[in-house]
Amino acid sequence: MKYRALLTFVLILNTGAACAAGDAEAGGKLFAKTCGGCHSIGEGARGGFGPELNGIIGRPAGTSPDYQYSDAMKNSGVVWTREKLAAYIEAPKKVVSGTRMIFWGISDQEKIDNILAYLATFQPE
């Protein structure tokens, strides 16, 4: 009986960790609807209304060479960690006051995790 309880507990923990990491496929669909109008990602991505997002995790803000950033973004000192991106996706102007990004944010943590999982698939290996 104790073995079954322990096994159930371990499975619940593992499932929770998988959920917290996000669903890249769902994130891709959400990215296309919510972010893709301004940002590109993947092979051939380039700046447009927003910067391209390949390799965004770990990159200092305001440094993509093919995009004209606001002074607020260039001078923010932000490095795009997963946590900082999550906060930015939730409320951009709270993370970088004065950003030109016109986006109200996403309050649903699952959606944010899914977008981050999708962005992570475009990190250099």
A tleap script that builds the chain and sets N, CA, C and O, in Angstrom:
source leaprc.protein.ff14SB
mol = sequence {
  NMET LYS TYR ARG ALA LEU LEU THR PHE VAL
  LEU ILE LEU ASN THR GLY ALA ALA CYS ALA
  ALA GLY ASP ALA GLU ALA GLY GLY LYS LEU
  PHE ALA LYS THR CYS GLY GLY CYS HIE SER
  ILE GLY GLU GLY ALA ARG GLY GLY PHE GLY
  PRO GLU LEU ASN GLY ILE ILE GLY ARG PRO
  ALA GLY THR SER PRO ASP TYR GLN TYR SER
  ASP ALA MET LYS ASN SER GLY VAL VAL TRP
  THR ARG GLU LYS LEU ALA ALA TYR ILE GLU
  ALA PRO LYS LYS VAL VAL SER GLY THR ARG
  MET ILE PHE TRP GLY ILE SER ASP GLN GLU
  LYS ILE ASP ASN ILE LEU ALA TYR LEU ALA
  THR PHE GLN PRO CGLU
}
set mol.1.N position { 0.829 -1.199 0.000 }
set mol.1.CA position { 0.000 0.000 0.000 }
set mol.1.C position { 0.870 1.258 0.000 }
set mol.1.O position { 0.587 2.204 -0.735 }
set mol.2.N position { 1.927 1.275 0.821 }
set mol.2.CA position { 2.800 2.440 0.874 }
set mol.2.C position { 3.473 2.663 -0.487 }
set mol.2.O position { 3.666 3.802 -0.914 }
set mol.3.N position { 3.829 1.559 -1.162 }
set mol.3.CA position { 4.472 1.655 -2.464 }
set mol.3.C position { 3.546 2.350 -3.468 }
set mol.3.O position { 3.988 3.217 -4.223 }
set mol.4.N position { 2.276 1.973 -3.477 }
set mol.4.CA position { 1.314 2.595 -4.396 }
set mol.4.C position { 1.143 4.082 -4.102 }
set mol.4.O position { 1.068 4.897 -5.021 }
set mol.5.N position { 1.083 4.424 -2.846 }
set mol.5.CA position { 0.939 5.824 -2.462 }
set mol.5.C position { 2.165 6.625 -2.916 }
set mol.5.O position { 2.036 7.732 -3.439 }
set mol.6.N position { 3.339 6.056 -2.712 }
set mol.6.CA position { 4.562 6.728 -3.135 }
set mol.6.C position { 4.612 6.870 -4.654 }
set mol.6.O position { 4.963 7.932 -5.170 }
set mol.7.N position { 4.265 5.812 -5.363 }
set mol.7.CA position { 4.252 5.855 -6.817 }
set mol.7.C position { 3.267 6.902 -7.326 }
set mol.7.O position { 3.590 7.646 -8.252 }
set mol.8.N position { 2.087 6.975 -6.747 }
set mol.8.CA position { 1.088 7.969 -7.128 }
set mol.8.C position { 1.624 9.378 -6.893 }
set mol.8.O position { 1.456 10.258 -7.736 }
set mol.9.N position { 2.262 9.587 -5.757 }
set mol.9.CA position { 2.830 10.883 -5.417 }
set mol.9.C position { 3.896 11.296 -6.435 }
set mol.9.O position { 3.915 12.440 -6.889 }
set mol.10.N position { 4.773 10.372 -6.787 }
set mol.10.CA position { 5.830 10.658 -7.758 }
set mol.10.C position { 5.228 10.998 -9.119 }
set mol.10.O position { 5.684 11.930 -9.783 }
set mol.11.N position { 4.217 10.257 -9.535 }
set mol.11.CA position { 3.570 10.541 -10.813 }
set mol.11.C position { 2.910 11.915 -10.816 }
set mol.11.O position { 2.973 12.632 -11.815 }
set mol.12.N position { 2.291 12.277 -9.727 }
set mol.12.CA position { 1.664 13.602 -9.628 }
set mol.12.C position { 2.720 14.691 -9.724 }
set mol.12.O position { 2.521 15.688 -10.417 }
set mol.13.N position { 3.836 14.512 -9.038 }
set mol.13.CA position { 4.915 15.498 -9.097 }
set mol.13.C position { 5.457 15.630 -10.515 }
set mol.13.O position { 5.672 16.742 -10.998 }
set mol.14.N position { 5.677 14.518 -11.173 }
set mol.14.CA position { 6.198 14.560 -12.537 }
set mol.14.C position { 5.215 15.204 -13.493 }
set mol.14.O position { 5.626 15.962 -14.372 }
set mol.15.N position { 3.946 14.928 -13.350 }
set mol.15.CA position { 2.932 15.542 -14.200 }
set mol.15.C position { 2.892 17.040 -13.962 }
set mol.15.O position { 2.788 17.815 -14.912 }
set mol.16.N position { 2.973 17.451 -12.720 }
set mol.16.CA position { 2.973 18.880 -12.393 }
set mol.16.C position { 4.161 19.589 -12.995 }
set mol.16.O position { 4.022 20.713 -13.478 }
set mol.17.N position { 5.332 18.966 -12.981 }
set mol.17.CA position { 6.522 19.575 -13.555 }
set mol.17.C position { 6.367 19.720 -15.059 }
set mol.17.O position { 6.776 20.731 -15.631 }
set mol.18.N position { 5.783 18.727 -15.700 }
set mol.18.CA position { 5.583 18.797 -17.143 }
set mol.18.C position { 4.619 19.917 -17.494 }
set mol.18.O position { 4.828 20.637 -18.470 }
set mol.19.N position { 3.575 20.064 -16.713 }
set mol.19.CA position { 2.600 21.122 -16.974 }
set mol.19.C position { 3.223 22.494 -16.780 }
set mol.19.O position { 2.951 23.415 -17.549 }
set mol.20.N position { 4.066 22.637 -15.745 }
set mol.20.CA position { 4.681 23.922 -15.458 }
set mol.20.C position { 5.614 24.352 -16.582 }
set mol.20.O position { 5.805 25.548 -16.802 }
set mol.21.N position { 6.197 23.392 -17.296 }
set mol.21.CA position { 7.125 23.721 -18.368 }
set mol.21.C position { 6.408 24.288 -19.581 }
set mol.21.O position { 7.021 25.010 -20.368 }
set mol.22.N position { 5.145 23.986 -19.752 }
set mol.22.CA position { 4.375 24.502 -20.869 }
set mol.22.C position { 4.309 23.527 -22.022 }
set mol.22.O position { 5.068 22.560 -22.091 }
set mol.23.N position { 3.394 23.800 -22.917 }
set mol.23.CA position { 3.133 22.986 -24.095 }
set mol.23.C position { 3.552 23.795 -25.320 }
set mol.23.O position { 2.871 24.743 -25.709 }
set mol.24.N position { 4.678 23.415 -25.923 }
set mol.24.CA position { 5.227 24.175 -27.048 }
set mol.24.C position { 4.272 24.221 -28.236 }
set mol.24.O position { 4.187 25.241 -28.920 }
set mol.25.N position { 3.557 23.134 -28.489 }
set mol.25.CA position { 2.626 23.112 -29.624 }
set mol.25.C position { 1.494 24.123 -29.406 }
set mol.25.O position { 1.159 24.894 -30.306 }
set mol.26.N position { 0.914 24.111 -28.211 }
set mol.26.CA position { -0.131 25.089 -27.886 }
set mol.26.C position { 0.446 26.500 -27.904 }
set mol.26.O position { -0.216 27.445 -28.333 }
set mol.27.N position { 1.681 26.636 -27.436 }
set mol.27.CA position { 2.344 27.934 -27.442 }
set mol.27.C position { 2.565 28.466 -28.844 }
set mol.27.O position { 2.462 29.671 -29.075 }
set mol.28.N position { 2.872 27.570 -29.793 }
set mol.28.CA position { 3.052 27.979 -31.179 }
set mol.28.C position { 1.780 28.536 -31.778 }
set mol.28.O position { 1.801 29.528 -32.507 }
set mol.29.N position { 0.673 27.889 -31.463 }
set mol.29.CA position { -0.623 28.367 -31.964 }
set mol.29.C position { -0.962 29.722 -31.354 }
set mol.29.O position { -1.425 30.629 -32.046 }
set mol.30.N position { -0.726 29.847 -30.056 }
set mol.30.CA position { -0.998 31.112 -29.379 }
set mol.30.C position { -0.060 32.210 -29.873 }
set mol.30.O position { -0.477 33.354 -30.055 }
set mol.31.N position { 1.204 31.860 -30.087 }
set mol.31.CA position { 2.178 32.821 -30.613 }
set mol.31.C position { 1.699 33.361 -31.964 }
set mol.31.O position { 1.723 34.569 -32.198 }
set mol.32.N position { 1.269 32.469 -32.839 }
set mol.32.CA position { 0.815 32.881 -34.167 }
set mol.32.C position { -0.344 33.871 -34.068 }
set mol.32.O position { -0.383 34.852 -34.811 }
set mol.33.N position { -1.280 33.625 -33.163 }
set mol.33.CA position { -2.454 34.499 -33.010 }
set mol.33.C position { -2.137 35.790 -32.279 }
set mol.33.O position { -2.629 36.858 -32.645 }
set mol.34.N position { -1.315 35.691 -31.246 }
set mol.34.CA position { -1.124 36.815 -30.335 }
set mol.34.C position { 0.131 37.635 -30.618 }
set mol.34.O position { 0.120 38.856 -30.460 }
set mol.35.N position { 1.197 36.985 -31.029 }
set mol.35.CA position { 2.499 37.642 -31.162 }
set mol.35.C position { 2.964 37.769 -32.609 }
set mol.35.O position { 3.705 38.688 -32.958 }
set mol.36.N position { 2.515 36.828 -33.449 }
set mol.36.CA position { 3.026 36.705 -34.807 }
set mol.36.C position { 2.754 37.880 -35.729 }
set mol.36.O position { 3.397 38.005 -36.771 }
set mol.37.N position { 1.829 38.731 -35.373 }
set mol.37.CA position { 1.575 39.914 -36.186 }
set mol.37.C position { 2.727 40.902 -36.159 }
set mol.37.O position { 2.902 41.682 -37.095 }
set mol.38.N position { 3.503 40.874 -35.105 }
set mol.38.CA position { 4.618 41.811 -34.954 }
set mol.38.C position { 5.976 41.112 -34.895 }
set mol.38.O position { 6.976 41.659 -35.359 }
set mol.39.N position { 6.015 39.919 -34.331 }
set mol.39.CA position { 7.279 39.198 -34.129 }
set mol.39.C position { 7.377 37.989 -35.039 }
set mol.39.O position { 6.378 37.325 -35.318 }
set mol.40.N position { 8.591 37.708 -35.499 }
set mol.40.CA position { 8.823 36.476 -36.253 }
set mol.40.C position { 9.828 35.629 -35.486 }
set mol.40.O position { 10.598 36.126 -34.664 }
set mol.41.N position { 9.795 34.337 -35.782 }
set mol.41.CA position { 10.682 33.387 -35.120 }
set mol.41.C position { 10.888 32.219 -36.069 }
set mol.41.O position { 10.020 31.918 -36.889 }
set mol.42.N position { 12.014 31.572 -35.960 }
set mol.42.CA position { 12.306 30.447 -36.822 }
set mol.42.C position { 13.245 30.845 -37.948 }
set mol.42.O position { 13.761 31.962 -37.988 }
set mol.43.N position { 13.454 29.907 -38.860 }
set mol.43.CA position { 14.349 30.147 -39.980 }
set mol.43.C position { 13.859 31.334 -40.801 }
set mol.43.O position { 12.681 31.419 -41.148 }
set mol.44.N position { 14.761 32.235 -41.101 }
set mol.44.CA position { 14.416 33.406 -41.895 }
set mol.44.C position { 13.756 34.528 -41.116 }
set mol.44.O position { 13.338 35.522 -41.710 }
set mol.45.N position { 13.654 34.398 -39.807 }
set mol.45.CA position { 13.016 35.443 -38.990 }
set mol.45.C position { 13.832 36.724 -39.057 }
set mol.45.O position { 15.063 36.701 -39.085 }
set mol.46.N position { 13.113 37.840 -39.080 }
set mol.46.CA position { 13.772 39.141 -39.048 }
set mol.46.C position { 12.853 40.147 -38.389 }
set mol.46.O position { 11.657 39.907 -38.221 }
set mol.47.N position { 13.417 41.250 -38.027 }
set mol.47.CA position { 12.646 42.294 -37.379 }
set mol.47.C position { 11.606 42.876 -38.310 }
set mol.47.O position { 11.818 42.953 -39.520 }
set mol.48.N position { 10.492 43.283 -37.754 }
set mol.48.CA position { 9.412 43.928 -38.493 }
set mol.48.C position { 8.837 44.992 -37.586 }
set mol.48.O position { 9.523 45.948 -37.225 }
set mol.49.N position { 7.564 44.828 -37.214 }
set mol.49.CA position { 6.974 45.736 -36.224 }
set mol.49.C position { 7.578 45.478 -34.850 }
set mol.49.O position { 7.544 46.343 -33.976 }
set mol.50.N position { 8.128 44.289 -34.668 }
set mol.50.CA position { 8.824 43.909 -33.439 }
set mol.50.C position { 10.058 43.122 -33.813 }
set mol.50.O position { 10.179 42.673 -34.953 }
set mol.51.N position { 10.981 42.942 -32.879 }
set mol.51.CA position { 12.201 42.196 -33.188 }
set mol.51.C position { 11.927 40.705 -33.378 }
set mol.51.O position { 10.942 40.173 -32.866 }
set mol.52.N position { 12.814 40.040 -34.121 }
set mol.52.CA position { 12.727 38.587 -34.225 }
set mol.52.C position { 13.094 37.996 -32.871 }
set mol.52.O position { 13.832 38.610 -32.101 }
set mol.53.N position { 12.579 36.808 -32.583 }
set mol.53.CA position { 12.719 36.261 -31.232 }
set mol.53.C position { 13.539 34.977 -31.150 }
set mol.53.O position { 13.494 34.292 -30.128 }
set mol.54.N position { 14.284 34.633 -32.194 }
set mol.54.CA position { 15.169 33.476 -32.099 }
set mol.54.C position { 16.203 33.704 -31.002 }
set mol.54.O position { 16.815 34.770 -30.942 }
set mol.55.N position { 16.400 32.728 -30.147 }
set mol.55.CA position { 17.412 32.823 -29.097 }
set mol.55.C position { 17.135 33.897 -28.063 }
set mol.55.O position { 18.068 34.414 -27.448 }
set mol.56.N position { 15.881 34.241 -27.859 }
set mol.56.CA position { 15.535 35.336 -26.949 }
set mol.56.C position { 15.916 35.045 -25.498 }
set mol.56.O position { 16.317 35.953 -24.771 }
set mol.57.N position { 15.795 33.785 -25.071 }
set mol.57.CA position { 16.102 33.463 -23.669 }
set mol.57.C position { 17.607 33.559 -23.449 }
set mol.57.O position { 18.395 32.844 -24.068 }
set mol.58.N position { 17.978 34.458 -22.554 }
set mol.58.CA position { 19.386 34.716 -22.255 }
set mol.58.C position { 19.953 35.922 -22.983 }
set mol.58.O position { 21.089 36.318 -22.722 }
set mol.59.N position { 19.193 36.510 -23.883 }
set mol.59.CA position { 19.666 37.656 -24.666 }
set mol.59.C position { 19.369 38.955 -23.919 }
set mol.59.O position { 18.284 39.108 -23.358 }
set mol.60.N position { 20.312 39.885 -23.906 }
set mol.60.CA position { 20.020 41.201 -23.326 }
set mol.60.C position { 18.962 41.923 -24.166 }
set mol.60.O position { 18.966 41.838 -25.395 }
set mol.61.N position { 18.073 42.621 -23.498 }
set mol.61.CA position { 17.011 43.368 -24.182 }
set mol.61.C position { 17.613 44.451 -25.068 }
set mol.61.O position { 18.634 45.052 -24.734 }
set mol.62.N position { 16.967 44.685 -26.191 }
set mol.62.CA position { 17.360 45.780 -27.063 }
set mol.62.C position { 18.600 45.524 -27.885 }
set mol.62.O position { 19.265 46.474 -28.300 }
set mol.63.N position { 18.938 44.254 -28.138 }
set mol.63.CA position { 20.202 43.971 -28.822 }
set mol.63.C position { 20.076 43.249 -30.155 }
set mol.63.O position { 21.097 42.970 -30.782 }
set mol.64.N position { 18.879 42.937 -30.614 }
set mol.64.CA position { 18.746 42.303 -31.919 }
set mol.64.C position { 19.166 43.325 -32.969 }
set mol.64.O position { 18.624 44.431 -32.995 }
set mol.65.N position { 20.119 42.983 -33.835 }
set mol.65.CA position { 20.690 43.987 -34.742 }
set mol.65.C position { 19.751 44.509 -35.826 }
set mol.65.O position { 20.016 45.559 -36.411 }
set mol.66.N position { 18.659 43.797 -36.105 }
set mol.66.CA position { 17.794 44.222 -37.213 }
set mol.66.C position { 16.513 44.906 -36.751 }
set mol.66.O position { 15.498 44.866 -37.448 }
set mol.67.N position { 16.558 45.535 -35.574 }
set mol.67.CA position { 15.366 46.198 -35.073 }
set mol.67.C position { 15.750 47.497 -34.369 }
set mol.67.O position { 16.760 47.553 -33.669 }
set mol.68.N position { 14.947 48.534 -34.555 }
set mol.68.CA position { 15.164 49.826 -33.904 }
set mol.68.C position { 14.380 49.872 -32.597 }
set mol.68.O position { 13.169 50.094 -32.606 }
set mol.69.N position { 15.052 49.666 -31.495 }
set mol.69.CA position { 14.413 49.625 -30.180 }
set mol.69.C position { 14.198 51.026 -29.616 }
set mol.69.O position { 14.874 51.980 -29.999 }
set mol.70.N position { 13.252 51.124 -28.706 }
set mol.70.CA position { 13.066 52.360 -27.946 }
set mol.70.C position { 14.269 52.533 -27.020 }
set mol.70.O position { 14.944 51.564 -26.673 }
set mol.71.N position { 14.523 53.769 -26.632 }
set mol.71.CA position { 15.600 54.016 -25.667 }
set mol.71.C position { 15.328 53.279 -24.364 }
set mol.71.O position { 16.253 52.784 -23.719 }
set mol.72.N position { 14.052 53.206 -23.977 }
set mol.72.CA position { 13.699 52.510 -22.732 }
set mol.72.C position { 14.145 51.053 -22.790 }
set mol.72.O position { 14.684 50.537 -21.811 }
set mol.73.N position { 13.931 50.388 -23.914 }
set mol.73.CA position { 14.314 48.988 -24.035 }
set mol.73.C position { 15.831 48.848 -24.098 }
set mol.73.O position { 16.405 47.991 -23.426 }
set mol.74.N position { 16.484 49.688 -24.905 }
set mol.74.CA position { 17.945 49.603 -25.041 }
set mol.74.C position { 18.649 49.850 -23.716 }
set mol.74.O position { 19.691 49.253 -23.443 }
set mol.75.N position { 18.087 50.723 -22.895 }
set mol.75.CA position { 18.735 51.110 -21.641 }
set mol.75.C position { 18.164 50.403 -20.419 }
set mol.75.O position { 18.486 50.771 -19.289 }
set mol.76.N position { 17.323 49.395 -20.626 }
set mol.76.CA position { 16.627 48.744 -19.511 }
set mol.76.C position { 17.537 47.892 -18.639 }
set mol.76.O position { 17.264 47.718 -17.452 }
set mol.77.N position { 18.613 47.359 -19.208 }
set mol.77.CA position { 19.471 46.453 -18.449 }
set mol.77.C position { 18.876 45.066 -18.262 }
set mol.77.O position { 19.433 44.242 -17.537 }
set mol.78.N position { 17.750 44.805 -18.912 }
set mol.78.CA position { 17.061 43.525 -18.777 }
set mol.78.C position { 17.780 42.453 -19.595 }
set mol.78.O position { 18.196 42.689 -20.729 }
set mol.79.N position { 17.913 41.282 -18.999 }
set mol.79.CA position { 18.329 40.084 -19.723 }
set mol.79.C position { 17.118 39.169 -19.715 }
set mol.79.O position { 16.518 38.929 -18.667 }
set mol.80.N position { 16.759 38.657 -20.889 }
set mol.80.CA position { 15.528 37.888 -21.019 }
set mol.80.C position { 15.664 36.461 -20.491 }
set mol.80.O position { 15.884 35.519 -21.252 }
set mol.81.N position { 15.531 36.326 -19.192 }
set mol.81.CA position { 15.428 35.010 -18.578 }
set mol.81.C position { 13.992 34.531 -18.761 }
set mol.81.O position { 13.118 35.308 -19.145 }
set mol.82.N position { 13.758 33.278 -18.491 }
set mol.82.CA position { 12.385 32.751 -18.577 }
set mol.82.C position { 11.453 33.529 -17.637 }
set mol.82.O position { 10.322 33.849 -18.005 }
set mol.83.N position { 11.928 33.828 -16.439 }
set mol.83.CA position { 11.110 34.543 -15.452 }
set mol.83.C position { 10.823 35.974 -15.904 }
set mol.83.O position { 9.704 36.468 -15.762 }
set mol.84.N position { 11.851 36.635 -16.450 }
set mol.84.CA position { 11.674 38.023 -16.894 }
set mol.84.C position { 10.736 38.080 -18.107 }
set mol.84.O position { 9.906 38.982 -18.213 }
set mol.85.N position { 10.876 37.110 -19.017 }
set mol.85.CA position { 9.950 37.046 -20.160 }
set mol.85.C position { 8.519 36.794 -19.700 }
set mol.85.O position { 7.581 37.387 -20.232 }
set mol.86.N position { 8.348 35.922 -18.717 }
set mol.86.CA position { 7.006 35.647 -18.194 }
set mol.86.C position { 6.386 36.927 -17.641 }
set mol.86.O position { 5.221 37.225 -17.904 }
set mol.87.N position { 7.162 37.670 -16.886 }
set mol.87.CA position { 6.660 38.929 -16.330 }
set mol.87.C position { 6.347 39.928 -17.444 }
set mol.87.O position { 5.361 40.660 -17.364 }
set mol.88.N position { 7.180 39.957 -18.473 }
set mol.88.CA position { 6.981 40.885 -19.588 }
set mol.88.C position { 5.740 40.523 -20.399 }
set mol.88.O position { 4.972 41.402 -20.787 }
set mol.89.N position { 5.546 39.239 -20.653 }
set mol.89.CA position { 4.364 38.806 -21.392 }
set mol.89.C position { 3.101 39.136 -20.597 }
set mol.89.O position { 2.060 39.456 -21.171 }
set mol.90.N position { 3.205 39.056 -19.282 }
set mol.90.CA position { 2.046 39.373 -18.442 }
set mol.90.C position { 1.758 40.877 -18.423 }
set mol.90.O position { 0.598 41.282 -18.502 }
set mol.91.N position { 2.779 41.691 -18.322 }
set mol.91.CA position { 2.582 43.142 -18.209 }
set mol.91.C position { 3.832 43.866 -18.717 }
set mol.91.O position { 4.695 44.234 -17.919 }
set mol.92.N position { 3.941 44.074 -20.040 }
set mol.92.CA position { 5.159 44.644 -20.615 }
set mol.92.C position { 5.613 45.966 -19.993 }
set mol.92.O position { 6.801 46.146 -19.727 }
set mol.93.N position { 4.702 46.869 -19.766 }
set mol.93.CA position { 5.093 48.193 -19.272 }
set mol.93.C position { 5.529 48.185 -17.805 }
set mol.93.O position { 6.168 49.130 -17.341 }
set mol.94.N position { 5.189 47.131 -17.084 }
set mol.94.CA position { 5.676 47.006 -15.708 }
set mol.94.C position { 7.128 46.554 -15.680 }
set mol.94.O position { 7.855 46.859 -14.735 }
set mol.95.N position { 7.555 45.828 -16.713 }
set mol.95.CA position { 8.932 45.335 -16.767 }
set mol.95.C position { 9.841 46.372 -17.415 }
set mol.95.O position { 10.944 46.619 -16.928 }
set mol.96.N position { 9.389 46.981 -18.509 }
set mol.96.CA position { 10.166 48.022 -19.183 }
set mol.96.C position { 9.249 49.220 -19.390 }
set mol.96.O position { 8.537 49.319 -20.390 }
set mol.97.N position { 9.286 50.114 -18.432 }
set mol.97.CA position { 8.483 51.330 -18.523 }
set mol.97.C position { 8.976 52.149 -19.716 }
set mol.97.O position { 10.172 52.408 -19.848 }
set mol.98.N position { 8.057 52.548 -20.569 }
set mol.98.CA position { 8.429 53.328 -21.746 }
set mol.98.C position { 8.638 52.488 -22.994 }
set mol.98.O position { 9.009 53.024 -24.039 }
set mol.99.N position { 8.409 51.177 -22.910 }
set mol.99.CA position { 8.520 50.347 -24.107 }
set mol.99.C position { 7.495 50.784 -25.144 }
set mol.99.O position { 6.408 51.246 -24.798 }
set mol.100.N position { 7.846 50.636 -26.417 }
set mol.100.CA position { 6.903 50.974 -27.496 }
set mol.100.C position { 5.956 49.821 -27.789 }
set mol.100.O position { 5.009 49.983 -28.559 }
set mol.101.N position { 6.189 48.674 -27.198 }
set mol.101.CA position { 5.359 47.518 -27.488 }
set mol.101.C position { 3.919 47.804 -27.068 }
set mol.101.O position { 3.641 48.133 -25.915 }
set mol.102.N position { 3.020 47.670 -28.030 }
set mol.102.CA position { 1.602 47.910 -27.770 }
set mol.102.C position { 0.951 46.548 -27.565 }
set mol.102.O position { 0.517 45.894 -28.514 }
set mol.103.N position { 0.896 46.150 -26.333 }
set mol.103.CA position { 0.355 44.839 -25.978 }
set mol.103.C position { -0.096 44.917 -24.533 }
set mol.103.O position { 0.670 45.335 -23.665 }
set mol.104.N position { -1.322 44.522 -24.268 }
set mol.104.CA position { -1.869 44.641 -22.914 }
set mol.104.C position { -1.342 43.570 -21.985 }
set mol.104.O position { -1.338 43.760 -20.769 }
set mol.105.N position { -0.897 42.448 -22.526 }
set mol.105.CA position { -0.387 41.371 -21.698 }
set mol.105.C position { -1.349 40.197 -21.631 }
set mol.105.O position { -2.498 40.278 -22.064 }
set mol.106.N position { -0.849 39.116 -21.082 }
set mol.106.CA position { -1.620 37.885 -20.900 }
set mol.106.C position { -1.575 37.550 -19.417 }
set mol.106.O position { -0.492 37.452 -18.839 }
set mol.107.N position { -2.725 37.375 -18.798 }
set mol.107.CA position { -2.755 37.090 -17.363 }
set mol.107.C position { -2.803 35.593 -17.054 }
set mol.107.O position { -2.571 35.199 -15.911 }
set mol.108.N position { -3.097 34.763 -18.038 }
set mol.108.CA position { -3.223 33.322 -17.833 }
set mol.108.C position { -1.836 32.679 -17.817 }
set mol.108.O position { -1.161 32.632 -18.846 }
set mol.109.N position { -1.408 32.181 -16.644 }
set mol.109.CA position { -0.066 31.626 -16.492 }
set mol.109.C position { 0.172 30.425 -17.402 }
set mol.109.O position { 1.286 30.235 -17.891 }
set mol.110.N position { -0.843 29.622 -17.634 }
set mol.110.CA position { -0.681 28.469 -18.522 }
set mol.110.C position { -0.351 28.928 -19.948 }
set mol.110.O position { 0.503 28.332 -20.606 }
set mol.111.N position { -1.006 29.959 -20.417 }
set mol.111.CA position { -0.731 30.489 -21.751 }
set mol.111.C position { 0.679 31.063 -21.822 }
set mol.111.O position { 1.383 30.874 -22.814 }
set mol.112.N position { 1.085 31.757 -20.779 }
set mol.112.CA position { 2.448 32.294 -20.732 }
set mol.112.C position { 3.463 31.153 -20.776 }
set mol.112.O position { 4.435 31.220 -21.528 }
set mol.113.N position { 3.246 30.110 -19.978 }
set mol.113.CA position { 4.145 28.949 -19.979 }
set mol.113.C position { 4.200 28.299 -21.349 }
set mol.113.O position { 5.265 27.864 -21.787 }
set mol.114.N position { 3.067 28.228 -22.029 }
set mol.114.CA position { 3.031 27.629 -23.362 }
set mol.114.C position { 3.825 28.461 -24.368 }
set mol.114.O position { 4.566 27.909 -25.181 }
set mol.115.N position { 3.678 29.764 -24.318 }
set mol.115.CA position { 4.450 30.635 -25.214 }
set mol.115.C position { 5.939 30.494 -24.920 }
set mol.115.O position { 6.749 30.417 -25.843 }
set mol.116.N position { 6.300 30.461 -23.649 }
set mol.116.CA position { 7.712 30.317 -23.290 }
set mol.116.C position { 8.273 28.972 -23.753 }
set mol.116.O position { 9.419 28.895 -24.194 }
set mol.117.N position { 7.471 27.922 -23.653 }
set mol.117.CA position { 7.906 26.606 -24.142 }
set mol.117.C position { 8.142 26.670 -25.646 }
set mol.117.O position { 9.101 26.086 -26.150 }
set mol.118.N position { 7.282 27.371 -26.357 }
set mol.118.CA position { 7.450 27.531 -27.799 }
set mol.118.C position { 8.716 28.332 -28.110 }
set mol.118.O position { 9.509 27.928 -28.960 }
set mol.119.N position { 8.909 29.456 -27.434 }
set mol.119.CA position { 10.108 30.268 -27.660 }
set mol.119.C position { 11.377 29.470 -27.389 }
set mol.119.O position { 12.382 29.637 -28.080 }
set mol.120.N position { 11.329 28.597 -26.375 }
set mol.120.CA position { 12.494 27.787 -26.011 }
set mol.120.C position { 12.903 26.825 -27.121 }
set mol.120.O position { 14.055 26.393 -27.167 }
set mol.121.N position { 11.978 26.483 -28.013 }
set mol.121.CA position { 12.323 25.567 -29.103 }
set mol.121.C position { 13.179 26.261 -30.158 }
set mol.121.O position { 13.681 25.599 -31.068 }
set mol.122.N position { 13.355 27.562 -30.059 }
set mol.122.CA position { 14.167 28.315 -31.010 }
set mol.122.C position { 15.445 28.856 -30.372 }
set mol.122.O position { 15.977 29.877 -30.807 }
set mol.123.N position { 15.925 28.183 -29.360 }
set mol.123.CA position { 17.171 28.520 -28.704 }
set mol.123.C position { 18.321 27.795 -29.412 }
set mol.123.O position { 18.148 26.661 -29.860 }
set mol.124.N position { 19.478 28.427 -29.516 }
set mol.124.CA position { 20.621 27.712 -30.095 }
set mol.124.C position { 21.025 26.555 -29.177 }
set mol.124.O position { 20.892 26.638 -27.956 }
set mol.125.N position { 21.512 25.497 -29.779 }
set mol.125.CA position { 21.871 24.311 -28.978 }
set mol.125.C position { 23.264 24.388 -28.447 }
set mol.125.O position { 23.713 23.472 -27.758 }
savepdb mol mol.pdb
quit
